[in-house]
Amino acid sequence: MPDFVLGQWRISWTLPLALGYLGYLLLGATVFQLLEKQAEAQSRVQFQIEKLQFLENYTCLDRQALEQFVQVIMEAWVKGVNPKGNSTNPSNWDFSNSFFFAGTVVTTIGYGNLAPSTGAGQVFCIFYALFGVPLNLTFLNHLGKGLSAHLALLDTWGHQTGRSRVLRTLALLVFLAAGTLLFLVFPPMIFSSVEGWSFGEGFYFAFITLSTIGFGDYVVGTDPNKHYISVYRSLAAVWIICGLAWLALVFNLASSLVEKFLQLHLDGAERGPPEQVEEALRKRQEQPGRNKIRVCP
């Protein structure tokens, strides 16, 4: 992306784009919190009232009472209220969780375990995603290009020899190894410790999240029996955004490698075996008058 000129200063787009992206996430977190937190609190209280009434009125459980209570539980779950625990559980729409939700919207992960329940929240979510998804793609694309500029190995592979090629290869390997540790090894270890998952479950969550598949079967910061630090899910959102940029670049490198391999294979098939190429060149040179210079009157 080219730089823009402000007076006599030439400024890169990287910093304004990053600040704009962060500001957009903060805006979304603030609005979602304002629109959804009060409605969630009301749903939480209503669910607790329903649960107490059930315990008082149905000392002997029958089928109809069970069906009614299950329906109440399902409605509470759809609204983001965890049926376990009590109304003192941390809100799903405090600023940290709202920031995490805003990140899942613009990155199109969409775990499905939480969604706006108010009409105003749903309308805002539509327009927020309408502008946020292109902004996210632009940001990740710009970040990926910046990283690719330092790892321009594929396009210059045929022109690099000796020490330069070795250094570029080592830089690529270091980039892949460091990214794997930062985004796919250390975070699952942290998630395993905080959430009580196995390392395999933590790695599964990390990959499903960074690949934007987002099944929603594993989501950080949702266990009502655990006490999380206030910025836990906000840090998870930052990890998601940085990890998406790294994984997108890895996928682009892998795609470029496959394309170059296929191109070399097709070029070799079009040229044919070396013996056929040499025979065609020899016949071409033996054609009479092929190399003569003709002077037209």
ROTOR-642415 format. One line per 2 residues: for each residue y, z, x of N, C-alpha, C. Coordinates in Angstrom, 1 decimal, always signed. Last residue first. Example, Ala and Ser with C-alpha at 12.3 -4.5 7.8 and 13.67 -1.06 7.14 Angstrom:
-2.2,+7.1,+12.8,-1.1,+7.1,+13.7,+0.0,+7.9,+12.9 ~ -5.7,+7.8,+13.2,-4.5,+7.8,+12.3,-3.3,+7.8,+13.2
***
This chain:
-5.4,-52.3,+15.7,-4.2,-53.1,+16.0,-3.0,-52.8,+15.2 ~ -6.8,-49.2,+16.7,-6.5,-50.1,+15.6,-5.3,-51.0,+16.0
-9.2,-48.3,+18.8,-7.8,-48.5,+18.7,-7.5,-49.5,+17.7 ~ -11.6,-45.7,+18.9,-11.2,-47.0,+18.4,-9.7,-47.1,+18.3
-13.7,-44.2,+21.1,-12.3,-44.1,+20.5,-12.0,-45.5,+20.1 ~ -17.0,-42.9,+20.5,-16.1,-43.9,+21.0,-14.7,-43.8,+20.3
-19.0,-41.2,+19.6,-17.9,-40.6,+20.4,-16.9,-41.6,+21.0 ~ -20.6,-43.0,+18.1,-20.1,-41.7,+17.6,-18.9,-41.1,+18.3
-21.7,-45.3,+18.9,-20.3,-45.4,+18.6,-19.8,-44.0,+18.0 ~ -24.9,-44.3,+17.8,-24.1,-45.2,+18.5,-22.7,-45.3,+18.0
-26.1,-40.9,+18.0,-25.7,-42.0,+17.1,-24.7,-42.9,+17.8 ~ -26.6,-38.7,+19.5,-27.2,-40.0,+19.9,-26.8,-41.2,+19.1
-25.4,-36.6,+18.3,-24.8,-37.0,+19.5,-25.4,-38.4,+19.9 ~ -27.2,-36.2,+16.2,-25.8,-36.5,+15.9,-25.1,-37.1,+17.1
-29.5,-35.5,+17.4,-29.5,-36.8,+16.7,-28.0,-37.2,+16.4 ~ -28.7,-33.0,+18.4,-29.1,-34.1,+19.3,-29.0,-35.4,+18.7
-28.3,-31.5,+16.0,-27.2,-31.8,+16.9,-27.5,-32.9,+17.9 ~ -30.9,-31.5,+14.9,-29.8,-32.2,+14.2,-28.6,-32.5,+15.1
-32.2,-30.0,+16.9,-32.6,-31.4,+16.7,-31.5,-32.2,+15.9 ~ -30.9,-27.5,+16.6,-30.8,-28.3,+17.9,-31.1,-29.7,+17.7
-31.8,-26.9,+14.0,-30.3,-27.0,+14.3,-30.1,-27.8,+15.6 ~ -34.5,-26.7,+14.3,-33.9,-27.7,+13.4,-32.5,-27.9,+13.7
-34.7,-24.5,+16.1,-35.2,-25.8,+16.5,-34.6,-26.9,+15.6 ~ -33.7,-22.3,+14.6,-32.9,-22.8,+15.7,-33.4,-24.2,+16.1
-34.1,-22.8,+11.0,-34.6,-22.4,+12.3,-33.8,-23.0,+13.4 ~ -31.1,-22.8,+8.9,-32.5,-23.1,+9.2,-32.9,-22.6,+10.5
-28.6,-22.5,+7.7,-28.7,-23.2,+9.0,-30.1,-23.6,+9.3 ~ -29.3,-21.1,+5.4,-28.7,-22.4,+5.3,-28.8,-23.2,+6.6
-30.4,-18.7,+6.5,-31.3,-19.6,+5.7,-30.7,-21.0,+5.5 ~ -28.2,-17.6,+7.7,-29.3,-18.0,+8.5,-30.2,-18.9,+7.8
-26.6,-17.1,+5.5,-26.1,-18.1,+6.5,-27.3,-18.6,+7.4 ~ -28.1,-15.2,+4.2,-27.9,-16.5,+3.6,-27.5,-17.5,+4.6
-28.0,-13.1,+6.1,-29.3,-13.6,+5.8,-29.2,-15.0,+5.1 ~ -25.3,-12.6,+6.2,-26.0,-13.0,+7.4,-27.3,-13.7,+7.1
-25.0,-11.7,+3.5,-24.3,-12.9,+4.0,-24.9,-13.5,+5.3 ~ -26.6,-9.4,+3.5,-27.0,-10.5,+2.7,-26.3,-11.8,+3.1
-25.1,-7.8,+5.3,-26.5,-8.1,+5.6,-26.9,-9.4,+4.8 ~ -22.7,-7.7,+4.0,-22.7,-8.4,+5.2,-24.1,-8.7,+5.6
-23.5,-6.2,+1.7,-22.9,-7.6,+1.5,-23.0,-8.4,+2.8 ~ -24.3,-3.8,+2.8,-25.3,-4.6,+2.1,-24.8,-6.1,+2.0
-21.8,-3.0,+3.9,-23.0,-3.2,+4.8,-24.0,-4.1,+4.1 ~ -20.3,-2.7,+1.6,-19.9,-3.7,+2.6,-21.1,-4.0,+3.5
-21.7,-0.5,+0.4,-21.6,-1.8,-0.3,-21.3,-2.9,+0.7 ~ -21.2,+1.5,+2.3,-22.6,+1.1,+2.0,-22.6,-0.3,+1.3
-18.4,+1.7,+2.0,-19.0,+1.3,+3.3,-20.5,+0.8,+3.1 ~ -18.3,+2.5,-0.7,-17.7,+1.2,-0.3,-18.3,+0.7,+1.1
-19.5,+5.0,-0.5,-20.1,+3.9,-1.4,-19.6,+2.6,-1.0 ~ -17.7,+6.3,+1.1,-19.1,+6.1,+1.6,-19.7,+5.0,+0.8
-15.4,+6.3,-0.6,-15.4,+5.5,+0.7,-16.8,+5.3,+1.2 ~ -16.4,+7.9,-2.6,-16.0,+6.6,-2.9,-16.0,+5.7,-1.6
-16.7,+10.3,-1.2,-17.9,+9.6,-1.6,-17.6,+8.2,-2.0 ~ -13.9,+10.9,-0.6,-14.9,+10.7,+0.5,-16.1,+9.9,+0.0
-12.9,+11.1,-3.2,-12.3,+10.1,-2.3,-13.3,+9.9,-1.2 ~ -14.5,+13.2,-4.3,-14.5,+11.9,-4.9,-14.0,+10.8,-3.9
-13.7,+15.3,-2.7,-15.0,+14.8,-2.6,-15.2,+13.4,-3.2 ~ -11.1,+15.7,-3.6,-11.3,+15.3,-2.2,-12.7,+14.7,-2.0
-11.7,+16.5,-6.3,-10.8,+15.3,-6.0,-11.0,+14.8,-4.6 ~ -13.5,+18.7,-6.0,-13.9,+17.5,-6.7,-13.1,+16.3,-6.3
-11.8,+20.6,-4.7,-13.1,+20.0,-4.0,-13.5,+18.8,-4.7 ~ -10.0,+21.0,-6.8,-9.6,+20.4,-5.5,-10.7,+19.8,-4.7
-11.8,+22.3,-8.6,-11.1,+21.0,-9.0,-10.6,+20.3,-7.7 ~ -12.4,+24.6,-7.2,-13.5,+23.6,-7.5,-12.9,+22.3,-7.9
-10.0,+25.8,-7.3,-10.5,+25.4,-6.0,-11.6,+24.4,-6.2 ~ -10.0,+26.4,-10.0,-9.0,+25.5,-9.5,-9.4,+25.0,-8.1
-12.1,+28.1,-10.2,-12.3,+26.8,-10.8,-11.2,+25.8,-10.3 ~ -11.0,+30.3,-8.8,-12.3,+29.8,-8.5,-12.4,+28.3,-9.0
-8.7,+31.9,-9.0,-8.5,+30.5,-8.6,-9.9,+29.8,-8.3 ~ -9.6,+34.4,-9.8,-8.8,+33.6,-10.7,-8.6,+32.2,-10.3
-13.1,+35.0,-9.3,-11.7,+35.1,-8.9,-10.9,+34.1,-9.7 ~ -15.4,+36.1,-11.9,-14.9,+35.1,-10.9,-13.5,+35.4,-10.5
-18.0,+37.9,-12.8,-16.5,+38.1,-12.6,-16.1,+37.2,-11.5 ~ -20.5,+37.2,-15.2,-20.0,+37.2,-13.8,-18.5,+37.3,-13.8
-21.3,+36.8,-17.8,-21.7,+38.1,-17.1,-21.2,+38.2,-15.7 ~ -20.6,+34.3,-18.6,-19.7,+35.4,-19.0,-20.1,+36.8,-18.4
-20.4,+31.5,-16.6,-21.3,+32.6,-16.9,-20.5,+33.8,-17.3 ~ -18.8,+29.5,-15.7,-19.0,+29.6,-17.1,-19.9,+30.8,-17.5
-18.4,+28.5,-13.0,-17.4,+29.4,-13.7,-17.6,+29.6,-15.2 ~ -19.7,+25.2,-13.0,-19.2,+26.4,-12.4,-18.3,+27.2,-13.2
-22.4,+23.9,-14.7,-21.0,+23.9,-14.6,-20.6,+25.2,-14.0 ~ -25.1,+21.9,-15.6,-24.7,+22.9,-14.6,-23.1,+22.8,-14.5
-25.2,+20.1,-17.6,-26.2,+21.1,-17.6,-25.9,+22.2,-16.6 ~ -23.3,+18.1,-17.4,-22.9,+19.3,-18.1,-23.9,+20.4,-18.1
-23.4,+15.6,-16.2,-24.3,+15.8,-17.3,-23.8,+17.1,-18.1 ~ -21.7,+13.8,-14.3,-21.3,+14.9,-15.2,-22.2,+15.2,-16.4
-21.1,+11.5,-12.8,-22.1,+11.4,-13.9,-21.8,+12.6,-14.9 ~ -19.5,+11.4,-10.6,-18.8,+11.4,-11.9,-19.8,+11.2,-13.0
-20.4,+12.1,-8.2,-20.7,+10.8,-8.6,-20.2,+10.5,-10.0 ~ -19.7,+14.8,-8.1,-18.9,+13.8,-7.3,-19.2,+12.4,-7.6
-21.6,+15.9,-9.9,-20.2,+16.0,-10.2,-19.4,+14.9,-9.4 ~ -24.1,+15.3,-8.8,-23.8,+14.8,-10.2,-22.3,+14.9,-10.5
-23.7,+16.7,-6.3,-23.8,+15.2,-6.4,-23.5,+14.7,-7.8 ~ -23.4,+19.4,-7.2,-22.4,+18.8,-6.4,-22.5,+17.2,-6.5
-25.8,+19.9,-8.7,-24.5,+19.9,-9.3,-23.4,+19.2,-8.6 ~ -27.6,+19.6,-6.5,-27.7,+18.7,-7.7,-26.4,+18.7,-8.4
-26.8,+21.7,-4.9,-26.7,+20.4,-4.4,-26.8,+19.4,-5.6 ~ -27.5,+23.8,-6.7,-26.1,+23.7,-6.2,-25.9,+22.3,-5.7
-30.3,+23.5,-6.9,-29.5,+23.3,-8.1,-28.0,+23.1,-7.7 ~ -31.0,+23.9,-4.2,-31.3,+22.6,-4.8,-30.4,+22.4,-6.1
-30.3,+26.6,-3.9,-29.5,+25.6,-3.1,-29.7,+24.2,-3.7 ~ -30.2,+28.2,-7.1,-30.8,+27.9,-5.9,-30.0,+26.8,-5.2
-27.5,+30.3,-8.4,-28.3,+29.1,-8.4,-29.1,+29.0,-7.1 ~ -25.5,+32.2,-8.6,-26.9,+32.6,-8.7,-27.9,+31.5,-8.8
-22.9,+31.6,-8.3,-23.4,+31.4,-9.6,-24.9,+31.9,-9.8 ~ -22.4,+32.3,-5.6,-21.5,+32.8,-6.7,-22.2,+32.7,-8.0
-24.4,+31.1,-4.1,-24.1,+32.5,-3.9,-23.4,+33.0,-5.1 ~ -24.3,+28.4,-5.0,-25.6,+29.2,-5.1,-25.3,+30.7,-5.0
-21.7,+27.7,-4.2,-22.1,+27.8,-5.6,-23.4,+28.6,-5.8 ~ -22.0,+27.8,-1.4,-21.1,+28.7,-2.1,-21.4,+28.9,-3.6
-23.9,+25.8,-1.1,-24.2,+27.1,-0.6,-23.3,+28.2,-1.3 ~ -22.5,+23.6,-2.1,-23.7,+24.1,-2.8,-24.1,+25.5,-2.4
-20.4,+23.5,-0.1,-20.1,+23.8,-1.5,-21.4,+24.3,-2.2 ~ -21.9,+22.7,+2.4,-21.3,+24.0,+2.2,-20.9,+24.4,+0.8
-22.9,+20.1,+1.5,-23.8,+21.1,+2.1,-23.1,+22.5,+1.9 ~ -21.1,+18.3,+0.5,-22.5,+18.3,-0.1,-23.4,+19.3,+0.5
-18.6,+18.5,+1.7,-18.7,+18.2,+0.3,-20.1,+18.4,-0.3 ~ -18.9,+19.2,+4.5,-17.8,+19.7,+3.7,-18.0,+19.6,+2.2
-21.2,+17.7,+5.3,-21.1,+19.2,+5.4,-20.1,+19.8,+4.5 ~ -20.4,+15.1,+4.7,-21.6,+15.6,+4.1,-21.6,+17.2,+4.2
-18.1,+14.9,+6.4,-18.0,+14.8,+4.9,-19.2,+15.4,+4.2 ~ -19.3,+15.0,+8.9,-18.4,+16.0,+8.5,-18.2,+16.1,+7.0
-21.0,+12.7,+8.8,-21.6,+14.0,+9.0,-20.6,+15.1,+8.5 ~ -19.1,+10.6,+8.5,-20.2,+10.8,+7.5,-20.8,+12.2,+7.6
-17.5,+11.0,+10.8,-16.9,+11.1,+9.5,-18.0,+11.3,+8.4 ~ -19.4,+10.7,+12.8,-18.8,+12.0,+12.7,-18.1,+12.1,+11.3
-20.0,+7.9,+12.4,-21.1,+8.9,+12.2,-20.5,+10.4,+12.1 ~ -17.5,+6.8,+13.0,-18.1,+6.6,+11.7,-19.2,+7.7,+11.4
-17.3,+7.5,+15.7,-16.3,+8.0,+14.7,-16.8,+7.9,+13.3 ~ -19.4,+6.1,+16.8,-19.4,+7.5,+16.8,-18.5,+8.1,+15.8
-18.4,+3.5,+16.3,-19.7,+3.9,+15.7,-19.8,+5.4,+15.7 ~ -16.2,+3.5,+17.9,-16.0,+3.3,+16.5,-17.3,+3.8,+15.7
-17.4,+3.8,+20.4,-16.5,+4.8,+19.9,-16.3,+4.7,+18.4 ~ -18.8,+1.4,+20.6,-19.5,+2.7,+20.6,-18.7,+3.8,+20.0
-16.8,-0.5,+20.6,-17.8,-0.5,+19.5,-18.5,+0.9,+19.5 ~ -15.5,+0.2,+23.0,-14.8,+0.3,+21.7,-15.7,+0.4,+20.6
-17.4,-0.3,+25.0,-17.0,+1.1,+24.7,-16.3,+1.2,+23.4 ~ -18.8,-3.3,+23.9,-18.7,-2.3,+24.8,-18.3,-0.9,+24.3
-16.7,-5.0,+21.4,-17.8,-5.0,+22.4,-17.7,-3.7,+23.3 ~ -15.8,-6.5,+18.4,-15.7,-5.4,+19.3,-16.9,-5.3,+20.2
-16.1,-8.5,+16.7,-15.1,-8.8,+17.7,-15.0,-7.6,+18.7 ~ -17.9,-7.8,+14.7,-18.2,-8.9,+15.6,-17.3,-9.2,+16.7
-16.5,-5.6,+13.6,-17.8,-5.4,+14.3,-18.1,-6.6,+15.3 ~ -14.4,-5.6,+12.0,-14.1,-5.9,+13.4,-15.4,-5.8,+14.3
-15.2,-4.9,+9.5,-14.5,-6.1,+9.7,-14.3,-6.5,+11.1 ~ -16.4,-2.4,+10.0,-17.2,-3.5,+9.5,-16.5,-4.9,+9.8
-14.5,-0.6,+10.9,-15.7,-0.9,+11.8,-16.3,-2.2,+11.3 ~ -12.1,+1.0,+10.5,-12.2,-0.4,+10.2,-13.3,-0.9,+11.2
-11.3,+3.7,+10.0,-12.8,+3.4,+10.2,-13.0,+1.9,+10.0 ~ -8.7,+3.9,+9.5,-9.2,+4.6,+10.7,-10.7,+4.3,+11.0
-8.6,+2.5,+7.1,-7.8,+2.0,+8.2,-8.2,+2.7,+9.5 ~ -10.1,+4.1,+5.4,-10.7,+2.9,+5.9,-9.9,+2.3,+7.1
-8.3,+6.1,+4.8,-9.4,+6.5,+5.6,-10.1,+5.2,+6.2 ~ -6.5,+4.5,+3.3,-6.0,+5.2,+4.5,-7.2,+5.6,+5.4
-8.2,+3.7,+1.2,-7.7,+2.7,+2.2,-7.1,+3.4,+3.4 ~ -8.6,+6.1,+0.0,-9.7,+5.4,+0.6,-9.3,+4.4,+1.6
-6.0,+6.6,-1.0,-6.6,+7.6,+0.0,-7.8,+6.9,+0.7 ~ -5.8,+4.5,-2.8,-4.9,+4.6,-1.7,-5.4,+5.5,-0.6
-7.9,+5.2,-4.5,-7.9,+3.9,-3.8,-7.0,+4.0,-2.6 ~ -7.1,+7.7,-5.5,-8.3,+7.6,-4.7,-8.4,+6.3,-3.9
-4.7,+6.8,-6.8,-4.7,+7.9,-5.7,-5.9,+7.8,-4.9 ~ -5.6,+5.0,-8.7,-4.7,+4.6,-7.7,-4.7,+5.6,-6.5
-7.3,+6.7,-10.2,-7.9,+5.6,-9.5,-6.9,+5.1,-8.4 ~ -5.4,+8.5,-11.2,-6.5,+9.0,-10.4,-7.1,+7.8,-9.6
-3.8,+6.8,-12.7,-3.2,+7.5,-11.6,-4.3,+8.0,-10.7 ~ -5.7,+5.9,-14.7,-5.2,+5.0,-13.7,-4.5,+5.6,-12.5
-6.1,+8.6,-15.8,-7.2,+7.9,-15.2,-6.7,+6.8,-14.3 ~ -3.5,+9.4,-16.9,-4.1,+10.1,-15.8,-5.2,+9.3,-15.1
-2.8,+7.9,-19.1,-2.0,+7.7,-17.9,-2.7,+8.3,-16.7 ~ -4.9,+8.5,-20.8,-4.5,+7.2,-20.7,-3.6,+6.9,-19.5
-5.2,+11.3,-20.6,-6.2,+10.5,-20.0,-5.7,+9.0,-19.8 ~ -2.9,+11.9,-22.2,-3.0,+12.4,-20.8,-4.0,+11.6,-20.0
-3.5,+10.8,-24.6,-2.4,+10.2,-23.8,-2.5,+10.7,-22.4 ~ -5.7,+12.5,-25.3,-5.8,+11.0,-25.3,-4.7,+10.4,-24.4
-4.7,+15.0,-25.1,-5.8,+14.7,-24.2,-5.9,+13.1,-24.1 ~ -2.9,+15.1,-27.3,-2.4,+15.1,-25.9,-3.4,+14.7,-24.9
-4.8,+15.0,-29.4,-3.8,+13.9,-29.2,-3.3,+13.9,-27.8 ~ -6.1,+17.5,-28.9,-6.8,+16.2,-28.9,-5.9,+15.0,-28.7
-4.0,+19.3,-29.3,-4.7,+19.2,-28.0,-5.5,+17.9,-27.8 ~ -3.4,+18.9,-31.9,-2.4,+18.6,-30.9,-3.0,+18.5,-29.6
-5.7,+19.8,-33.2,-5.3,+18.4,-33.3,-4.3,+18.0,-32.2 ~ -7.9,+21.8,-31.1,-6.8,+21.6,-32.0,-6.4,+20.1,-32.0
-9.9,+21.7,-29.2,-10.3,+22.0,-30.6,-9.1,+21.8,-31.6 ~ -10.9,+20.0,-26.3,-9.8,+20.5,-27.1,-10.3,+20.6,-28.6
-13.9,+21.2,-24.8,-13.1,+20.1,-25.3,-12.0,+20.7,-26.1 ~ -16.7,+21.8,-22.7,-15.4,+22.2,-23.2,-14.6,+21.0,-23.6
-19.0,+20.5,-21.9,-19.1,+21.9,-22.3,-17.8,+22.5,-22.9 ~ -18.6,+18.0,-20.9,-19.0,+18.1,-22.3,-19.1,+19.5,-22.8
-17.7,+17.0,-18.4,-19.0,+17.8,-18.5,-19.5,+17.9,-20.0 ~ -16.0,+14.7,-17.3,-16.3,+15.0,-18.7,-17.7,+15.8,-18.8
-15.1,+12.8,-15.3,-16.4,+13.5,-15.2,-16.9,+13.9,-16.6 ~ -12.7,+11.4,-15.1,-13.7,+10.9,-16.0,-15.1,+11.6,-15.9
-10.6,+12.4,-13.7,-11.7,+11.9,-12.9,-12.8,+11.3,-13.7 ~ -9.0,+13.4,-15.8,-8.5,+12.3,-15.0,-9.6,+11.6,-14.1
-10.8,+15.5,-16.7,-10.3,+14.5,-17.6,-9.9,+13.2,-16.8 ~ -11.2,+17.3,-14.6,-12.4,+16.6,-15.2,-12.0,+15.4,-16.1
-8.6,+18.2,-14.3,-9.2,+17.4,-13.2,-10.4,+16.7,-13.7 ~ -8.3,+19.6,-16.7,-7.4,+18.5,-16.4,-8.0,+17.6,-15.3
-10.2,+21.7,-16.2,-10.4,+20.8,-17.2,-9.6,+19.5,-17.1 ~ -8.8,+23.0,-14.0,-10.2,+22.4,-13.8,-10.5,+21.4,-14.9
-6.6,+23.9,-15.4,-6.4,+23.0,-14.3,-7.8,+22.3,-14.0 ~ -7.8,+25.6,-17.2,-7.1,+24.4,-17.7,-6.9,+23.4,-16.6
-8.7,+27.6,-15.5,-9.7,+26.8,-16.2,-9.1,+25.5,-16.8 ~ -6.2,+28.5,-14.6,-7.2,+28.0,-13.7,-8.2,+27.1,-14.3
-4.9,+29.3,-17.0,-4.3,+28.2,-16.2,-5.4,+27.7,-15.2 ~ -7.4,+29.7,-19.7,-6.3,+30.2,-18.8,-5.9,+29.1,-17.9
-9.3,+28.8,-21.4,-8.1,+28.0,-21.4,-7.0,+28.8,-20.6 ~ -11.4,+30.5,-21.6,-11.7,+29.1,-21.1,-10.5,+28.3,-20.9
-10.8,+33.9,-20.7,-10.5,+32.7,-21.6,-10.9,+31.4,-20.8 ~ -13.4,+36.3,-20.1,-12.2,+35.5,-19.7,-12.1,+34.3,-20.5
-14.4,+38.5,-22.8,-14.7,+37.5,-21.8,-13.5,+36.7,-21.4 ~ -13.9,+40.1,-24.9,-13.2,+40.4,-23.7,-13.5,+39.5,-22.6
-15.6,+39.7,-27.0,-14.3,+39.0,-27.0,-13.5,+39.2,-25.8 ~ -18.8,+39.5,-25.3,-17.9,+40.0,-26.4,-16.6,+39.3,-26.2
-22.1,+38.0,-24.8,-21.0,+38.9,-24.4,-20.1,+39.3,-25.6 ~ -22.7,+34.6,-25.9,-23.1,+35.9,-25.2,-21.9,+36.7,-24.9
-21.4,+32.4,-26.9,-21.9,+33.4,-27.9,-22.4,+34.7,-27.2 ~ -18.4,+31.2,-25.7,-19.8,+31.5,-25.3,-20.3,+32.6,-26.2
-16.5,+28.7,-27.1,-16.7,+30.2,-27.1,-18.2,+30.4,-26.7 ~ -16.0,+26.1,-27.5,-15.8,+26.6,-26.1,-16.0,+28.1,-26.0
-16.5,+25.0,-29.9,-15.1,+25.4,-29.7,-14.9,+26.0,-28.3 ~ -19.2,+24.8,-29.8,-18.4,+23.6,-29.8,-17.0,+23.9,-29.5
-19.8,+27.5,-30.1,-20.1,+26.9,-28.9,-19.3,+25.6,-28.7 ~ -19.1,+28.0,-32.8,-18.4,+28.7,-31.7,-18.6,+28.0,-30.4
-21.0,+26.4,-34.1,-19.5,+26.1,-34.2,-18.7,+26.8,-33.1 ~ -23.4,+27.7,-33.3,-23.1,+26.3,-32.9,-21.6,+26.0,-33.0
-23.1,+30.2,-34.6,-23.2,+30.1,-33.1,-22.8,+28.7,-32.6 ~ -23.0,+29.4,-37.3,-21.9,+30.1,-36.7,-21.9,+30.0,-35.2
-25.7,+28.4,-37.4,-24.5,+27.5,-37.7,-23.2,+28.1,-37.1 ~ -27.1,+30.8,-37.1,-27.2,+29.7,-36.1,-26.0,+28.7,-36.2
-26.4,+32.1,-39.4,-26.0,+32.6,-38.2,-26.0,+31.6,-37.0 ~ -27.7,+30.5,-41.3,-26.2,+30.6,-41.4,-25.7,+31.1,-40.0
-30.3,+30.7,-40.6,-29.7,+29.4,-40.5,-28.2,+29.5,-40.5 ~ -30.7,+33.5,-41.1,-30.8,+33.0,-39.7,-30.1,+31.6,-39.6
-30.4,+33.5,-43.8,-29.5,+34.3,-43.0,-29.5,+33.8,-41.6 ~ -32.6,+32.0,-44.6,-31.3,+31.6,-44.9,-30.2,+32.3,-44.0
-34.8,+33.6,-43.7,-34.6,+32.3,-43.2,-33.2,+31.8,-43.4 ~ -33.8,+37.1,-43.0,-34.6,+36.1,-43.7,-34.2,+34.7,-43.2
-34.0,+40.3,-41.6,-33.6,+38.9,-41.4,-34.5,+38.0,-42.3 ~ -32.6,+43.2,-42.6,-33.9,+42.5,-42.7,-33.7,+41.0,-42.7
-30.0,+43.6,-42.4,-30.9,+44.5,-41.6,-32.3,+43.9,-41.6 ~ -27.4,+42.1,-42.7,-28.7,+41.6,-42.7,-29.6,+42.5,-41.8
-24.9,+43.3,-42.5,-25.3,+42.9,-43.9,-26.8,+42.5,-43.9 ~ -24.4,+44.0,-39.9,-24.2,+45.0,-40.9,-24.9,+44.6,-42.2
-24.8,+41.7,-38.4,-25.6,+42.9,-38.1,-25.5,+43.9,-39.2 ~ -22.9,+40.0,-39.7,-24.3,+39.7,-39.7,-25.2,+40.9,-39.4
-20.5,+41.3,-39.0,-20.9,+41.2,-40.4,-22.4,+40.9,-40.5 ~ -20.6,+40.8,-36.2,-20.7,+42.2,-36.7,-21.1,+42.2,-38.2
-20.4,+38.0,-36.2,-21.6,+38.6,-35.6,-21.7,+40.0,-36.1 ~ -17.9,+37.6,-37.4,-19.1,+37.0,-38.0,-20.4,+37.7,-37.5
-16.3,+38.8,-35.4,-16.4,+39.3,-36.8,-17.6,+38.9,-37.5 ~ -16.8,+37.1,-33.3,-17.2,+38.5,-33.2,-17.3,+39.1,-34.5
-15.7,+34.7,-34.3,-17.1,+34.8,-34.0,-17.6,+36.2,-33.9 ~ -13.0,+35.5,-34.4,-13.7,+35.1,-35.6,-15.2,+35.2,-35.4
-12.4,+35.8,-31.7,-12.3,+36.9,-32.6,-13.1,+36.7,-33.9 ~ -12.7,+33.1,-30.9,-13.5,+34.2,-30.2,-13.5,+35.4,-31.2
-10.8,+31.8,-32.4,-12.2,+31.4,-32.6,-13.1,+32.5,-32.0 ~ -8.5,+32.9,-31.2,-8.8,+33.1,-32.7,-10.3,+32.8,-33.0
-8.7,+32.0,-28.6,-8.7,+33.4,-28.9,-9.1,+33.7,-30.3 ~ -8.5,+29.2,-29.1,-9.7,+29.7,-28.5,-9.8,+31.2,-28.8
-5.8,+29.1,-29.9,-6.9,+28.7,-30.8,-8.2,+29.2,-30.4 ~ -4.6,+29.9,-27.5,-4.5,+30.7,-28.7,-5.5,+30.4,-29.7
-5.3,+27.8,-25.7,-5.7,+29.2,-25.5,-5.6,+30.0,-26.7 ~ -4.3,+25.2,-26.3,-5.7,+25.6,-26.7,-6.0,+27.0,-26.5
-1.7,+24.7,-25.6,-2.2,+24.2,-26.9,-3.5,+24.8,-27.3 ~ -1.3,+25.9,-23.1,-0.4,+26.2,-24.2,-1.0,+25.8,-25.6
-3.3,+24.6,-21.6,-3.3,+26.1,-21.8,-2.5,+26.5,-23.0 ~ -2.4,+22.0,-21.7,-3.7,+22.3,-22.3,-3.8,+23.8,-22.5
+0.0,+22.3,-20.3,+0.0,+21.9,-21.7,-1.3,+22.2,-22.4 ~ -0.9,+23.1,-17.7,+0.1,+23.9,-18.5,+0.0,+23.6,-19.9
-2.6,+21.0,-16.9,-3.1,+22.4,-17.0,-2.2,+23.2,-17.9 ~ -0.8,+18.8,-16.9,-1.9,+18.9,-17.8,-2.4,+20.3,-18.0
+0.9,+19.7,-14.8,+1.4,+19.4,-16.1,+0.3,+19.5,-17.1 ~ -0.9,+19.7,-12.7,-0.3,+20.9,-13.1,+0.3,+20.8,-14.5
-1.5,+16.9,-12.6,-2.6,+17.9,-12.8,-2.0,+19.2,-13.3 ~ +1.0,+15.9,-11.8,+0.4,+15.5,-13.1,-0.7,+16.5,-13.5
+1.3,+17.1,-9.3,+2.2,+17.4,-10.4,+1.7,+17.1,-11.8 ~ -0.6,+15.7,-7.9,-0.7,+17.1,-8.1,+0.1,+17.6,-9.3
+0.5,+13.1,-8.1,-0.9,+13.4,-8.6,-1.1,+14.9,-8.9 ~ +2.9,+13.4,-6.8,+2.9,+13.0,-8.2,+1.5,+13.3,-8.9
+2.0,+14.0,-4.2,+2.7,+15.0,-5.0,+2.8,+14.7,-6.5 ~ +0.7,+11.6,-3.6,-0.1,+12.9,-3.7,+0.6,+13.9,-4.4
+2.8,+9.9,-3.7,+1.7,+9.7,-4.6,+0.9,+10.9,-4.8 ~ +4.5,+10.8,-1.7,+5.0,+10.8,-3.1,+3.8,+10.7,-4.1
+2.7,+10.5,+0.5,+3.2,+11.8,+0.1,+3.7,+11.8,-1.3 ~ +2.2,+7.6,+0.5,+1.1,+8.6,+0.5,+1.6,+9.9,+0.0
+4.1,+5.7,+0.9,+3.8,+6.1,-0.5,+2.8,+7.2,-0.6 ~ +6.5,+6.3,+3.5,+5.1,+6.0,+3.1,+4.9,+6.4,+1.6
+9.7,+5.1,+4.0,+8.9,+6.2,+3.6,+7.5,+5.7,+3.1 ~ +12.3,+4.5,+6.0,+11.1,+3.9,+5.5,+10.1,+4.9,+5.2
+15.8,+4.9,+5.6,+14.5,+5.5,+5.9,+13.4,+4.7,+5.3 ~ +18.3,+4.1,+4.9,+17.8,+3.7,+6.2,+16.5,+4.2,+6.6
+17.4,+4.0,+1.6,+18.6,+3.9,+2.5,+18.1,+3.3,+3.8 ~ +14.2,+3.8,+1.5,+15.2,+4.6,+0.9,+16.4,+4.8,+1.8
+11.6,+1.6,+1.0,+12.8,+1.9,+1.8,+13.8,+2.7,+1.0 ~ +8.1,+2.1,+1.0,+9.3,+1.7,+0.3,+10.5,+2.3,+1.2
+5.1,+0.4,+2.4,+6.1,+1.5,+2.3,+7.3,+1.1,+1.5 ~ +2.2,-0.9,+0.7,+3.4,-1.0,+1.5,+4.3,+0.2,+1.4
-1.2,+0.0,+0.9,+0.0,+0.0,+0.0,+1.2,+0.0,+0.9
***
